[in-house]
């Protein structure tokens, strides 16, 4: 289980390593282009099963921490789906792999 830390002090957001790798690709692509956007996800049952959102811009402090040492395989379809979401007016909404 990997984590994404946002801000300082860091807000810890937990994702499966494979999902986190796909999110890192999409988020870093958007930020490299100097594009700001909202990132939304559904919280786990342990966190109340609600929804959370953060605003990401090129000055955001992000730290991607992976539990495993192996790089997961990348799904081009999942990247494209997440990127379409990130480029929409609603921003990046995390969805499970299609």
Buried (B, 14 or more C-beta within 10 A) or exposed (E): EBBBBBEEEBEEBBBBBBBBBBBBBBBEBBBEEEEEBBBBBBEEEEEEEEEBEBEBEEEBEBEBBBEEEEEBEEBEEBBEBBBEBBEEEEBBBBEEEE
